[in-house]
Amino acid sequence: MAAPSPLRLEAIAFDLGNVLVAVDHLRFCRGFGALVNLTPEEVYAGVFASDLEPGFDTGRLSSEEFYQRLLGLFGLDLPFSRFTELWNDIFAPLKDMEQTAARLATRYPLFLLSNTNPLHFQYIKDNYPLLRHFRQLILSYEVGSRKPEPAIYQALIRAMGRPPERCLFLDDKLPFVEAARAHGLVAWHFTTPEEFHRKLNEYVLW
């Protein structure tokens, strides 16, 4: 079997959720659904499959506005602190990714590109030290755009300051990978840490 064509990379950009840390939105939906007597699927439809979360992710809604609109939608009275606990109870460490980021950061400048919101990202900053390995963070709520919209990829390319064909982007969502490729980035579909390590070895990238 022929060796893969060499990649001459100058930077690597990571998605956050289910690439660097595990994310399960249904954990919030189960906890919140128990308070409003709805199934997790019904909560998911009202929050994540509506315009509510995109508005929060792109900074059109503040944390307070998102909280008020969500509680109004479901007719619930819940202290903001308790809501925040539920909202942030979706993350878990992803095996070996802290060590992977640390190792790659010795060879490449690392960047983060994430569809996220202020509450989730503050929680990540407070609880996951792996962010210290990243040179710059491109966050949807700060940019005002989220994947797969063009503006957020262009923000990443500007931040990296290198030809996109010399930059690798990793995401667990295939449509976001395809959008990145349309902007000229080298992009891989992230499935597991083990598969990512295999490709890093295959292409002799670390």
ZIQUI-V933119 format. One record per backbone hydrogen bond with DSSP energy under -1.0 kcal/mol. NH is the residue of the N-H (numbers start at 1). CO is the residue of the C=O. Records with the same first field share a line. If there is no record, write none. Layout:
NH=CO  CO
//
This chain:
9=7
10=166
11=166
12=109
13=168
14=111
15=170
18=21
19=16
20=16
21=16
22=92
24=90
27=24
29=25
30=26
31=27
32=28
33=29
34=30
36=32
38=33
43=39
44=40
45=41
46=42
47=43
48=44
49=44
53=47
55=51
56=52
57=53
58=54
59=56
60=55
61=55
66=62
67=63
68=64
69=65
70=66
71=67
72=68
73=69
74=70
76=71
83=79
84=80
85=81
86=82
87=83
88=84
90=88
92=22
97=94
100=96
101=97
102=98
103=99
104=100
105=101
106=103
107=104
108=104
111=12
112=136
113=14
114=138
121=117
122=118
123=119
124=120
125=121
126=122
127=123
128=124
131=128
132=129
133=130
134=131
135=110
138=112
140=114
142=139
143=139
144=140
149=146
154=150
155=151
156=152
157=153
158=154
159=155
160=156
161=157
166=163
167=164
168=11
169=186
170=13
171=188
177=173
178=174
179=175
180=176
181=177
182=178
183=180
184=181
185=180
186=167
188=169
190=171
196=192
197=193
198=194
199=195
200=196
201=197
202=198
203=199
205=200
//
